[in-house]
């Protein structure tokens, strides 16, 4: 091999898996001078961030279904994905919560309208508490978010940073505690707690009292949408539009993306990854191999165990992958009519709606999950994106996506293939309870069980986060202490998926950080942004959250936040 061939070979990379994180990594590596090939076992790109026709004639976001607080805004700015057809938008209201008795409340894009709803439903005192809770959550986000696009600190280092700024109590409450304790300290209304419970139990094996569930809630609440803290929206055309835009940009940068190209083995020579072998026997050489598969699938499936230290293999086998969920998609010929709402297009049609948010249901589901069972009447999330995106279905029809959490991956009796109809029945019953006549509108239903998440989407244990997001598996401990910097025991092999820091969600952060590690290891330029702490981070919210602890000032802040005339001022303060 000539010197020029050696130089060229040194800048070849293979990315295993065309999920959104793999595509983010490929984009950055291509900008850094690498020749990149992405290998995807399915016939489309996107992994779990994908739009599919699971029911003929109906497109849906099969797994991930909302955008932001997700895709890191700095990655968005780096890639300018709108140039590649990506349009993110919001609907109003953002969210609707309906308990079993039919009582509901709405969360709007505008804070003053949300507070008016809460005050009307739960009283002035609870609305003031909501303002204080939001200010404290934003304070936590300002301190923690810089670590998301950086070399991950240890949990102890992050705790020390909070304590140095006088916020050790916030660290304990929002990052290590349970969502039940966090909400009990802030609210009295059970309906409010139930809605937040659902958000904190995504792919969690446990219940509201489980330690670390406050972090799961925080992690998915401290992002932003169009500069507005804690909000989310939709991708026009479904979540696959994000992956398709990333793929289009990558191809423009020279990345080769091959679908229906499953990797069988990561080839290792003398402790170094040197390429891959595909399922059909084809061999591909590369100086760098990046795996977007989860750590268990990577180290226990794609790498020959004889190429790894037995103690490391044992540690990987011990990783916690408990926590899964299921989805049911309904193709319907008309919208469900919710009894307690009026209008042709109702609030639950436009929002992310959570049904049956009674707090006791989450504890019953937790106990059933531990027994390998599921309850008959679980809380159910629901979105109907086709109401505001007519590209998904034919006129007059809609696609309804639902989600059920706190499911066991292994059932005590029977299999998930045998329980598929029961999962459909649970989602159907939840909507029928609040929208009588819904069942007669169903054209077809398609369930994705926890087993389907593993079998079809490559998610070990059906865990959509590539491993439980518990305190011991976060930051520098993700996936394992000593391997939290995207490196692995094998030279030239890196991890870029949600099993690496900072974890799950459609953020692109693991892919961004992994590409940075690869390029810096080779003294090559990295064009992306890098997170860093600044003494100004959270200064507004440090002052505000502490002021709101003083008697009487919470009501003054409530009065200001509820005033529509002050909406621009409030937004300016929140974004400063």
N, C-alpha and C positions, 0 to 999 in steps of 0.2 A: 504494500500500500504506500503510495506516494505521500509526501508531506502535506500536499493540498488535500488529498483524500483523508488523511488523518485529521486535519483541521476541520474538514466538513463533517466527518463522523462525530467529532467531539461536540458538535452542535445539532445532533439529531435527538429528537424526543418522541416517545410514544405516550399518549394519554389513554388509559383504559377507562372507557365509559364516557358517553357524550351527554351526561347530565349537565345541568347548568354550571356546576363548579368545575367540571372537566373542561367545559368550553371557555370559562373565564381563564383558567390556567393556560389553555392553548393560545388564547388571544395574547396574553402577556408574554408568553415564551416566544411567540412569533415576533412580537415587537422587539424582544431582546436579541433576536438574531438566530433563533432556533428553526430548524426544519421540523415541523410538527405533524405527526399523524395521530388522529383520534380514531380509536376502534370502539365501535358500539355493537353489542350483540343483537339488539332489537332492530327493526326495520325503520325506525324513526329516531331522531335525536330528542333529548330532553330528560330521559330518566323518569323521575317522578314529577318533573316540571314539564308537563306535556298536555297537548290537546289531542283527544282521540275520538274516533267514531265507535264508541263501545256499543251503541245501539244504532243500527242503520238509519242514516238520515239525520242523526243528532250528534253534534259535536259537544264535548264536555272536557273540562279540566279534570282528568281522571283521579289525580292524587292531590297535589297542591292546588289551591283554587283561588287564593287572594294574593295580591302583590302589594308589598309594603304594609306595615313596617317590615320590609324584607330586603329587597335588592339595595345594597349599600349605595347611597347617593354619590359617593366619590367614584365608585365603579361606573355608575351611570354616566357621570361626567367624563370619565376617562374614555369610555367607549362611544358616547353619543349615539345610543341605540335607536333613537328616533329616526336617525338617518337610514336605518335598516327596517323601517316599518313598524317599530314598536310604539304603541300608544297606550299609556296608562291613564286611567280616568277614575273618578269617584262617582258613587251614587249617594243619594241622601234619602233616608237616614243611613248612617254607617252600619248600625247594629240595632237589633230588636231582641228583647228578652221577653219570653212568655212563660209563666209558670203553669202548673197543672190546672189551676183554677181559672186560668185565662187572663190573670192580671199581667200587665205588660209595662215596659218602659222603653224609650228610644234613646239612642245615642246619635247625635247629629254631628255634622262637620263643624258647626259653630258651637263654641263652648257655652255661650249664653243660652242657646236653645236647649242644649243638653241639661244645663242647670235648671232651667224652667221646668223641664220634664221631671227631674228628680225632686225638685221642691214641691211640685204639684202632687206627685205620687207618695213621697216619703216625708215631706216637711222641710222647713228651712234649715233645721239643724243638720239633717243628713246631707243636704246640698252643700252646706259649709264644709262638712267633713270631706265631701268629694273634691272640693277645691284644694284642701290641705293634702289629701292623698295624692292628687295629681302633681302638686308642687314637689312633694317628697319623691315621687317616682321620677320626675324630671331631674331632680338633684342626683339621684342614683345613676340615671342614664348619663348625665354629663360627666360623672366620674368613671363609669365603667366602659362607656363606648370607645374611648381612645385605645383600649386594649384589644378591640375586635379586629383592627387592621394593623396589628403589630405582633412582634414576637410575644407569645403569651406569658404573662406573669404567673407565678404560682398563686394558688388561692390565698396563701399566707401573705404574699407580697401585695396582692390587691387589698386584702383586709388592712394591712399596715398603711396603705395609701389612704383608705377611708378614715382610719383612726387618726392619721397625721392631720387630716383636715377637720377632725372633730366629729366625724360621721360614722363611728364604729357601730352605733345603734342601727343606722340605716343598712349597713352591710349585713348585720345579723338578721334583720327583719326581712329584707328584700332579696337576699342572695342565699342564705342558708336555712331560713326558717320554713315553716309550712304556710300554705296559702290560707289555711283556716286561722292560724294565729295572726297572720298579717291583717286579714280582713276583720277579725274580731276586734283588733286594736283600733280600727278606723271606722267601722260601720256597725249599725244596728239592724238595718233592713235586710232580712233574709233573701229577698228577691235580688238585691244588688249583689250579695255574696254569691248567690247561685250562678249568676252570669259570669262573674270573675272566676269561679271554680272551674267552669268548663274550659276557659282559656288556659288554665294552669295545669290541666291534666292531659294535654296532648302527648300521646305515646308514653304515658306514665303507668307503671305498675304500682298502683296504690290509690290513695284517696286524698281528700283535702288536708288531712292531718299528717301526711307524709312529709318528712323533712326534705327540703330542696324544691318543693313544688312552688314556693314563692319565686324561685329563680326562673322556673319555666315560664311563669306568667311575665316576669320582668323582661326576660329575653325577647319575648314576642310582643312587648308593649313599648319598648323604648326606641324603636326605630322612628322613621318619619316618612311622610308622603308629601312631596312637593314642598318640603321645608316645614311641614306642620307635624309636631311631635305626636307620636303614638297613633297616627291614623294609617289607614290602609285603603287600597283600591283594587281595581281589576285591570287585567290586560285585555285589550280589545282582541277578540279571537281566541281567548282562553290563555292559560299559562304557557302553552306551547309557543305563543308568540315571543316570549322572552327567550326561550332556548333557540328558536328559529332565527331571531335577530342576532344572538351571539354566534350562531353557526354561520350566518351570512357574513358577518364581519370577519370571522376567523378565516373563511375561505378567501375573502378579499385580501387578507394578509398572507395568503399562501399556505394555510393549513389544509391538509388533506383529511377529510372526514369519511370514514368507511362505515357504513351500516351493515347489518347482518354479518358481522365479523367478530364472533365471540372468541375471547382469549381463553385458551385452555391452561397455559402455564406461563409464568414469568421465568425466563431463562436466567440462571445464575451460574457464574464462573468465578471461582476463587473469592467468594464473598461479595461479588459485585453483580448487579443486574445488568445484563448485556442485551436484552431484547425480550421478545415474547414468541410463543408458539400458539398459533390459532387452532381452533377445534378441527379444521380440515388438514392440519399438519403444516401449513405454511409458516415459515420462520421469518421474523423481522428483527433486524439489528437496530440498536439505539444506544446512545451513551447515557440517556436518562429515560427511566420508566416512571411514569406518574400514575398512581392508581386512584380512580374516583370511586372504586368499590369500597364497601365498608371494611374496617380493619380485620374482622374475622374472616370475611370472604377473601380478602387479600392474602393474609398470612396462613390461613388454614385451608384455603382452596386453590389459590393461584400460585403460591410458592410451595415448592416441595419442602416438607417439614425437616428433611435432613439438611437443608441449607440454612436452618435457623438453630440457634441455641435452644436446647430443650427447656431451659428455665423461662426463656422468652415465650416460647409456644405455650407453656403452662399459664403464663400471665395473660396471654391473649385469650386462651380458653376460659379464663375466669372473668373476662369482661362482662359487665351487666348489659344485656340486650333486652331485658324485660320491658314490657310496655308496647302496646300495639293498638290498632284501631281498625275500623272497617268503613267502607263507603257504599252507599246505594244510590244509583242514578236512575231517575224516573223520566221517561219520555211521556209527555202528557199532551192532550188535545185542548186543554184550557187551563187557566190558572186556578189554583185552589182559592176558595172564598173564605177568608178568616172571619169568624163570627164577630169578633170585637173590633173590626176595622171596617171602614167604609171606602168607597171609591172603586173604580174599575181596576186601577193598579194600586195595590195597597202597600203600606210600609213594609210588611214582611216579604213582599215580592222583591223589593229593591235592595234590601239590606242583607247582611249576614245575620240570620235569625237563629236563636237558640231556643228550642222548645223544651218544656218540662224541666225548668231549672230549679226545682225544689231541692234545697240543700240536703235533705235526708236521702234523696235518690243517689247522690254521689257516694255516700257512705255505704249504702246497700250494694252499689255496683262494685265498690272496692272489696267488700267481703265476698261477693260472688266471684270476682276475678281471682282472688286467692284460692278459691275452691275449684277453679277451672270451669266456672260457669258464667252465665250472663243473665242479668235481670230482664224481665219481660217489658219493662217500661223505662228504658234509660233516657237521659237527656239526649236530644238529637239536634245537631246543627243543620242548617238548610240555607242554600243559596239558589237563586234562579237568575243566573247571569243573562239568560236570553231575553229577559224583560228589558234590559238596556243595551243589549248587543245582539242585533238581528242577524249577525253572521253565523250564529251557531245552529239555528234551526229554521225550518220552513215557516212562512207566515201562518199565524194561528196556532202554532205548536210551541212547546217549551221543553227545556231540559232542567230538571230539578236535581241538584246534587246534595246529598245528605251525608253526615258523618256521625259515627257512634264510637265513643271512646271507652276506656277502662275494660277492654276485652282481654281475655286470656289467649295467648298464642296456642297453647295446648289445652284442649278441652278434656274434662274429666270423663266425658262420655261422648262417643262418636267422633266424627271428623268435621272440619270446616266445610268440606264439600257437601256433607250431609246436612249441615246447619245453614246453608246458604239461604234457603227459603225463610228460615226463622229470622235471619238478619233483615231480609227484605220486609218481613211482616212487622218487625219492630219499628223501622223507619216509616212504613206506611201507616201504622196505628198512631204514631205521634202526630203526623200531619192531619189524619182523619179526625183526631180528637179535637183539634182546634179549627179545622176546615171541613165540616161534614160534607160528604159527597166526593171527596178527593179521590177515593178508590175508583170510582166509575170513570175518571178522566185518564187513567193510566193506559198507555199504549203498550209499553214494555218496561221492565225493570232489569237492571244489571247490577249485581253486587260484586264488590271487591272485598274479599275476606282477608283477615290477617295472613292466611296461607297464600292467597293470591299476591299480596304485597311482597312476600318472599319469593314465590315461584315466578311471577311475571316481571317484577321490577327489581329483583335481586337484593331485596332488603332483608338481611338476616333477622329472623325472629319477627318479621313484620314491623320492625322498629324503623319509622320513617326518619329518625334522627341519626341512624348509623350507630346506635348505642345510647343507653340511658343518659340523660343530662342531669346526673346527680352531682353533688359538690366534688366528690372524689374523681369524677370523670369530666372535669371542666378545666378550661384555661391550660396551664402547663401540664395538667394531668390527663389531657385528652389526646390520644386514646389511653396512654399510659405515662406515668411519671418517668421522665428521662427521654420520652419520645413525643413531646408536645410541640416540637418545632418543625413538623412535616417530614423530618428525616426518619429513617428506619434503620434496623441493624445492618441492612445491606446497602453498600455504597451504590449510589445511582438510583435507588428506589425511594420514591416519595409518596406521601398521601395528600390528596387534595379535596377529599369529600367531607361530608358532614361529620364523619368520625374523627376529624381533626378539629382543632380550635378554629372558630368559636362555636361550632356545632350546627344544629339543624336550622331549618327555615330557608327560604329562597333569598339568601343574602349575597351569595357569591364571595363572601369573605374568606372561607377556607381556600377556594381556588386562587384568589388574589394573593393570599399569604404564602401559599405553596410556591407559586411562580416566583415570588420575591425571594424565597429561600433558595430555589434552584439557581436563579440568576446571580444572587450575591455570592453563592458558593463558588461561582466561576468568574467572579469579578466583572460581571456584565451589567449593563445599565438596567435599572428597573424604573419604568415610567409611571407606575401607579402611585397613589397617595399612600402615606404611612401614618398610622395613628400615633399620637404622642400626647402625654399629659401636659396641661398648661395650667398655671395657677388661676387663670380666669375661668377655667371650666367649671360650670355650675355656680358661679358667684351669685347670679341673680337668684337662683333657687336655694342656695344656702341661706341667703338673707330672707327670702320669701317664706320658705318652709318653717324657719325658726320664728318669724313674726307671726305666722298663722297659729303657732302653738300658744300664743298669748290670748287670754280671755277677751272676747269682743272683736278682735281683729279679723277672725275668721268670717264673721258676718259682714264686716266692711269689705273684705276681699270678695265675698260672695256678691254683694251689691254691685261692685265694680264689674265683676266678670259677667253678671247677668244683664248688664246694660248694653243693648245692641249698639248704642252710639259710641261705646268704648271698644267695639269689637276690633278695630284696626290697632288700637293701642295695646290691647291685651295680646293680639297676635304678634305685635312687634316685640313686646317684652318676652314672650315665650320663645321667639326665634333668636333673641340676642345672645 
